Amino acid sequence: MQPTLIPSRTDDAAAFIAERSQATRDDAQERAETREEHKAAIAAARLKEKLATLTHDELVAGLHSVTQAVHGAALRAAWRESAEAFGDLVMNIVRDELAAEADLEAEEVMVRIEGAAREQAAKPHRTFVIAGY
């Protein structure tokens, strides 16, 4: 015996599945956006701290990121323009490198936070059984 399909119920079921699917995608998108916002806030705080406490090693490491392919033409143009332009460009290059480093550190922090949350969720919780007489 063939099942009888009622068109209105079939349409309702299809609409329900589509709505659930869309809700799942929306939730995933919202979680991703929230994660990126948290990561950006952490990265901004790390960058601010790095710039406030810039060490010689960090400054030199930022200068090591300079490459001829990426920065050569801009450095030459800034050199020809003025000492201020050259200095501003070098400062921006170092700041960009520190920002990239702060972003990596923020990603590591987010991974640790997510790992701790997964561990916490996976921990077995005590269960008490109250038994009567």
trRosetta pair geometry for C-beta under 8 A, 3 or more apart (Angstrom, degrees):
i j d omega theta_ij theta_ji phi_ij phi_ji
5 9 7.7 -147 -172 69 61 103
5 10 5.4 32 -179 -55 105 132
6 9 4.3 59 78 17 105 112
6 10 6.6 174 80 -14 50 87
7 10 5.6 -58 -142 39 31 112
7 11 6.1 31 160 -19 67 106
8 11 5.8 -52 -147 38 30 111
8 12 6.3 33 152 -21 63 106
9 12 5.5 -51 -145 37 33 113
9 13 6.2 35 154 -20 65 104
10 13 5.7 -52 -146 35 30 111
10 14 6.4 29 154 -17 63 106
11 14 5.7 -56 -147 38 31 111
11 15 6.2 31 154 -19 65 107
12 15 5.7 -55 -146 38 30 111
12 16 6.2 33 153 -22 64 106
13 16 5.6 -52 -147 34 31 113
13 17 6.4 29 155 -17 64 105
14 17 5.8 -53 -147 37 31 110
14 18 6.3 31 153 -18 64 108
15 18 5.6 -56 -147 39 31 112
15 19 6.2 32 154 -20 65 106
16 19 5.8 -55 -147 36 29 111
16 20 6.4 28 155 -17 64 106
17 20 5.8 -54 -146 37 30 110
17 21 6.2 32 154 -20 64 108
18 21 5.6 -55 -147 37 29 113
18 22 6.3 28 155 -17 64 107
19 22 5.7 -55 -146 38 30 109
19 23 6.2 32 153 -21 65 106
20 23 5.6 -53 -146 36 31 113
20 24 6.4 34 153 -21 64 104
21 24 5.8 -52 -151 33 30 112
21 25 6.6 28 152 -15 63 105
22 25 5.7 -54 -149 38 34 110
22 26 6.2 36 152 -21 67 106
23 26 5.6 -53 -144 37 31 113
23 27 6.3 34 155 -20 64 104
24 27 5.8 -52 -148 35 29 111
24 28 6.5 29 154 -17 63 106
25 28 5.7 -56 -149 37 32 111
25 29 6.3 32 154 -19 66 107
26 29 5.7 -55 -147 37 31 112
26 30 6.3 31 154 -19 65 107
27 30 5.7 -54 -146 37 30 111
27 31 6.4 31 155 -19 64 105
28 31 5.8 -53 -147 36 31 111
28 32 6.4 31 153 -19 64 106
29 32 5.7 -55 -149 36 31 112
29 33 6.4 30 154 -17 65 106
30 33 5.7 -54 -146 37 31 110
30 34 6.2 31 155 -18 65 107
31 34 5.7 -55 -145 38 30 111
31 35 6.2 34 154 -22 64 106
32 35 5.7 -53 -147 34 30 113
32 36 6.4 29 154 -18 63 106
33 36 5.7 -55 -148 37 31 110
33 37 6.4 34 152 -21 65 104
34 37 5.6 -52 -149 34 33 113
34 38 6.5 31 153 -16 65 104
35 38 5.8 -56 -151 37 31 109
35 39 6.2 31 152 -18 66 109
35 110 6.5 88 -168 -158 95 136
36 39 5.5 -53 -142 39 32 113
36 40 6.1 35 156 -22 65 105
37 40 5.8 -53 -146 35 29 111
37 41 6.5 29 154 -19 63 105
38 41 5.8 -55 -150 35 31 111
38 42 6.4 29 153 -16 65 106
38 110 6.7 125 104 -103 112 109
39 42 5.8 -55 -148 38 32 110
39 43 6.1 31 154 -19 66 108
39 103 7.7 53 160 -151 103 70
39 106 4.8 111 -165 143 72 117
39 107 6.4 36 -144 -81 124 57
39 109 8.0 157 -120 69 69 100
39 110 5.2 -24 -89 -53 98 143
40 43 5.6 -54 -143 39 30 112
40 44 6.3 33 156 -21 64 105
40 106 7.6 95 -70 162 15 161
41 44 5.8 -52 -146 34 29 111
41 45 6.5 28 155 -16 63 106
42 45 5.8 -57 -151 38 31 109
42 46 6.2 31 152 -18 66 108
42 105 7.8 -139 139 108 107 84
42 106 4.0 142 97 -131 109 101
42 109 5.4 -148 -180 72 155 146
42 110 7.2 -169 30 -50 155 90
43 46 5.6 -54 -145 38 31 112
43 47 6.2 32 156 -20 66 106
43 99 7.3 60 167 -165 109 69
43 102 4.7 111 -160 130 72 97
43 103 4.7 26 -128 -93 136 56
43 105 7.4 138 -108 66 68 84
43 106 3.8 -66 -63 -27 80 153
44 47 5.8 -53 -145 36 29 110
44 48 6.4 32 155 -20 63 105
44 102 7.7 114 -58 143 14 140
45 48 5.7 -52 -148 35 31 112
45 49 6.4 30 153 -17 64 106
46 49 5.7 -57 -150 38 31 110
46 50 6.2 32 153 -21 66 107
46 102 3.8 163 99 -147 113 100
46 105 5.3 168 -152 82 163 131
46 106 6.1 -140 5 -57 140 92
47 50 5.5 -53 -144 36 32 112
47 51 6.2 28 158 -16 66 106
47 98 6.0 114 -135 129 82 99
47 99 5.3 21 -110 -104 134 66
47 102 4.1 -88 -61 -18 78 173
48 51 6.0 -57 -147 38 27 107
48 52 6.3 25 155 -19 63 110
49 52 5.8 -59 -146 37 29 110
49 53 6.3 -14 168 18 66 110
50 53 6.8 -80 -141 57 22 79
50 54 6.6 59 157 -84 63 71
50 58 6.7 -165 -169 -170 99 155
50 98 4.9 177 122 -171 142 120
50 101 7.3 125 -110 86 164 118
50 102 6.0 -124 -3 -70 140 113
51 54 5.9 -3 -147 -49 32 107
51 95 7.2 25 -95 -120 117 89
51 98 6.7 121 -65 127 79 157
54 58 5.5 -129 -155 81 68 127
54 59 5.9 75 167 -59 110 95
54 98 7.8 -56 -107 -97 102 152
55 58 4.8 96 53 8 79 101
55 59 7.0 -140 95 -5 42 88
56 59 5.7 -57 -150 36 32 113
56 60 6.3 26 156 -14 67 107
57 60 6.0 -58 -146 40 29 106
57 61 6.1 31 154 -21 65 109
58 61 5.5 -52 -142 37 31 114
58 62 6.4 36 154 -22 63 103
58 98 6.8 54 173 -98 113 108
59 62 5.7 -54 -154 33 29 112
59 63 6.7 26 149 -16 62 105
59 94 6.2 -2 -142 -145 61 141
60 63 5.5 -54 -151 37 36 112
60 64 6.6 46 148 -29 65 99
61 64 5.5 -46 -152 24 35 117
61 65 7.6 45 149 -28 58 93
61 97 7.1 -175 120 142 79 137
62 65 6.0 -44 -167 13 40 114
62 93 6.7 132 160 118 96 77
62 94 3.4 68 141 -137 145 76
62 95 7.7 57 -155 -23 143 26
62 97 4.1 163 -133 66 76 137
62 98 5.9 -23 -92 -41 124 86
63 66 5.9 -24 -175 -5 54 115
63 90 7.4 6 -105 -162 93 100
63 93 7.4 73 -107 109 48 120
63 94 6.4 -12 -56 -86 64 99
65 93 6.7 -177 82 168 107 97
65 94 8.0 148 39 -102 118 44
65 96 7.7 -146 107 90 150 96
65 97 4.3 -179 4 -97 156 130
66 70 7.7 -149 -158 73 44 104
66 71 4.9 -75 -151 52 80 152
66 75 7.4 60 -159 -60 125 143
66 93 5.9 33 -82 171 92 150
67 70 4.6 66 64 22 101 100
67 71 6.1 118 57 18 50 94
67 72 7.5 -59 121 -34 52 90
68 71 7.2 -76 -112 60 15 70
68 72 4.0 37 -164 -62 60 127
69 72 6.7 47 -36 0 12 115
71 74 5.5 -74 -159 52 56 109
71 75 5.3 56 148 -28 90 109
71 89 7.9 137 -160 162 106 114
71 93 6.2 34 -114 -107 144 136
72 75 6.0 -63 -147 36 23 108
72 76 6.4 19 159 -16 63 108
73 76 5.8 -56 -148 36 31 111
73 77 6.3 28 155 -17 66 107
74 77 5.8 -55 -146 38 31 109
74 78 6.2 29 156 -17 66 108
74 89 6.0 178 143 -151 105 138
75 78 5.8 -56 -144 40 29 109
75 79 6.2 36 154 -26 64 106
75 86 7.2 60 -157 -136 65 86
75 89 6.4 177 -99 122 58 143
75 90 7.9 66 -117 -70 97 80
76 79 5.6 -52 -148 32 30 115
76 80 6.6 24 155 -14 63 106
77 80 5.9 -58 -151 38 31 108
77 81 6.3 32 151 -25 65 108
78 81 5.5 -53 -145 32 34 114
78 82 7.8 -64 -178 52 62 53
78 85 4.3 -155 -153 129 80 97
78 86 4.3 138 133 -87 104 55
78 88 7.4 -144 -148 60 131 86
78 89 4.3 -88 -81 -7 169 147
79 86 5.1 65 -86 -91 52 126
81 85 4.1 -3 88 41 125 161
81 86 7.4 170 58 -40 90 76
82 85 4.7 99 55 5 81 100
82 86 7.0 -145 95 -3 45 86
83 86 5.7 -55 -148 39 33 112
83 87 6.1 33 154 -19 67 108
84 87 5.7 -55 -145 39 29 111
84 88 6.2 31 155 -20 65 106
85 88 5.7 -52 -145 36 29 112
85 89 6.4 30 155 -19 63 106
86 89 5.8 -56 -150 36 29 111
86 90 6.4 27 154 -16 65 106
87 90 5.8 -54 -146 38 31 109
87 91 6.2 32 155 -19 65 107
88 91 5.7 -56 -148 38 30 112
88 92 6.3 30 154 -19 65 106
89 92 5.7 -54 -148 36 31 111
89 93 6.4 34 153 -22 65 103
90 93 5.6 -51 -148 33 33 113
90 94 6.5 30 154 -15 65 104
91 94 5.9 -56 -149 39 32 108
91 95 6.1 32 153 -20 66 109
92 95 5.5 -53 -140 40 32 113
92 96 6.1 37 156 -23 65 104
93 96 5.8 -52 -148 34 28 112
93 97 6.6 27 153 -17 62 105
94 97 5.7 -55 -151 36 33 111
94 98 6.3 30 152 -16 66 106
95 98 5.7 -55 -146 40 31 110
95 99 6.2 36 152 -23 65 106
96 99 5.5 -52 -146 35 31 114
96 100 6.5 33 153 -19 64 102
97 100 5.7 -51 -150 34 32 111
97 101 6.5 32 150 -17 63 106
98 101 5.5 -53 -148 38 34 113
98 102 6.2 37 152 -21 66 104
99 102 5.6 -51 -144 37 32 112
99 103 6.4 37 152 -23 63 103
100 103 5.6 -51 -150 32 32 115
100 104 6.7 33 151 -18 63 102
101 104 5.8 -52 -152 34 34 111
101 105 6.5 33 150 -17 65 105
102 105 5.6 -53 -147 38 34 113
102 106 6.3 38 151 -23 66 104
103 106 5.6 -51 -147 34 32 113
103 107 6.6 36 151 -21 63 101
104 107 5.6 -51 -151 32 34 113
104 108 6.6 35 150 -19 64 102
105 108 5.6 -51 -151 34 35 113
105 109 6.5 38 149 -21 65 102
106 109 5.5 -50 -149 34 35 114
106 110 6.4 36 151 -19 65 103
107 110 5.7 -53 -148 36 33 112
107 111 6.4 35 152 -20 65 104
108 111 5.7 -52 -149 34 32 112
108 112 6.5 31 153 -17 64 104
109 112 5.8 -56 -151 37 32 110
109 113 6.3 32 152 -20 66 106
110 113 5.6 -52 -144 36 33 112
110 114 6.2 30 157 -16 66 107
111 114 5.9 -56 -145 40 29 109
111 115 6.2 32 154 -21 64 108
112 115 5.6 -55 -145 37 30 113
112 116 6.3 30 156 -19 65 105
113 116 5.9 -56 -149 36 29 109
113 117 6.4 29 152 -19 64 107
114 117 5.6 -53 -147 36 33 113
114 118 6.4 33 154 -19 65 103
115 118 5.7 -53 -148 36 31 110
115 119 6.4 33 152 -19 64 105
116 119 5.6 -52 -147 36 33 113
116 120 6.2 35 153 -21 65 106
117 120 5.6 -53 -147 36 31 112
117 121 6.3 29 154 -17 64 107
118 121 5.7 -56 -146 39 31 109
118 122 6.1 25 156 -17 66 112
119 122 5.8 -63 -145 40 28 107
119 123 6.7 45 154 -41 64 94
120 123 5.9 -37 -154 6 32 115
